[in-house]
Amino acid sequence: MLLIVEAIFRYGSASDELRLLRALRREHPHADFVFLSERKAPLSVDGAQKLIERLGVAAKLPFPIHAHMPPCC
Protein backbone atom coordinates (compact mmCIF):
# COMPACT_ATOMS: atom_id res chain seq x y z
CA MET A 1 0.00 0.00 0.00
CA LEU A 2 2.82 2.43 0.79
CA LEU A 3 4.25 1.95 -2.70
CA ILE A 4 0.93 2.92 -4.27
CA VAL A 5 0.66 6.07 -2.17
CA GLU A 6 4.30 6.93 -2.96
CA ALA A 7 3.62 6.43 -6.67
CA ILE A 8 0.61 8.76 -6.51
CA PHE A 9 2.75 11.54 -5.06
CA ARG A 10 5.67 10.93 -7.38
CA TYR A 11 3.81 10.55 -10.69
CA GLY A 12 0.73 12.65 -9.94
CA SER A 13 -1.56 12.78 -12.99
CA ALA A 14 -5.27 12.44 -12.19
CA SER A 15 -5.79 9.33 -14.31
CA ASP A 16 -2.78 7.68 -12.69
CA GLU A 17 -4.11 8.54 -9.26
CA LEU A 18 -7.47 6.95 -10.01
CA ARG A 19 -5.85 3.84 -11.45
CA LEU A 20 -3.61 3.44 -8.41
CA LEU A 21 -6.48 4.05 -6.00
CA ARG A 22 -8.54 1.39 -7.78
CA ALA A 23 -5.61 -1.02 -7.45
CA LEU A 24 -5.43 -0.17 -3.76
CA ARG A 25 -9.15 -0.93 -3.41
CA ARG A 26 -8.67 -4.30 -5.11
CA GLU A 27 -5.80 -5.18 -2.78
CA HIS A 28 -7.71 -4.08 0.34
CA PRO A 29 -11.45 -4.49 -0.42
CA HIS A 30 -12.56 -4.04 3.20
CA ALA A 31 -10.55 -0.89 3.92
CA ASP A 32 -12.70 2.21 4.22
CA PHE A 33 -9.84 4.70 4.25
CA VAL A 34 -6.66 5.22 2.24
CA PHE A 35 -4.64 6.83 5.02
CA LEU A 36 -4.56 5.24 8.46
CA SER A 37 -2.79 6.22 11.64
CA GLU A 38 -0.30 3.91 13.37
CA ARG A 39 -3.25 2.69 15.45
CA LYS A 40 -5.17 1.71 12.28
CA ALA A 41 -7.69 4.52 12.75
CA PRO A 42 -8.61 6.92 9.92
CA LEU A 43 -6.09 9.74 9.65
CA SER A 44 -7.71 13.07 10.50
CA VAL A 45 -7.34 16.07 8.22
CA ASP A 46 -5.10 17.71 10.81
CA GLY A 47 -3.03 14.54 11.11
CA ALA A 48 -2.59 14.31 7.34
CA GLN A 49 -1.53 17.95 7.12
CA LYS A 50 1.03 17.52 9.92
CA LEU A 51 2.34 14.35 8.28
CA ILE A 52 2.88 16.17 4.97
CA GLU A 53 4.66 19.01 6.75
CA ARG A 54 6.94 16.55 8.59
CA LEU A 55 7.73 14.76 5.32
CA GLY A 56 8.87 18.07 3.82
CA VAL A 57 11.15 18.70 6.79
CA ALA A 58 12.52 15.14 6.66
CA ALA A 59 13.20 15.54 2.93
CA LYS A 60 15.15 18.74 3.77
CA LEU A 61 13.18 20.78 1.27
CA PRO A 62 14.18 24.46 1.22
CA PHE A 63 10.55 25.55 1.67
CA PRO A 64 7.56 24.40 3.74
CA ILE A 65 5.10 22.09 2.00
CA HIS A 66 1.40 21.58 2.54
CA ALA A 67 -1.45 19.47 1.18
CA HIS A 68 -2.79 22.13 -1.17
CA MET A 69 0.38 22.92 -3.10
CA PRO A 70 0.08 22.85 -6.88
CA PRO A 71 2.18 20.25 -8.69
CA CYS A 72 5.60 21.56 -9.58
CA CYS A 73 6.03 19.83 -12.91
Buried (B, 14 or more C-beta within 10 A) or exposed (E): EEEBBEBBEEEEEEEEBEBBBEEBEEEEEEEEEBEEEEEEEEBEEEEBBEBBBEEBEEEEEEEEBEEEEEEEE
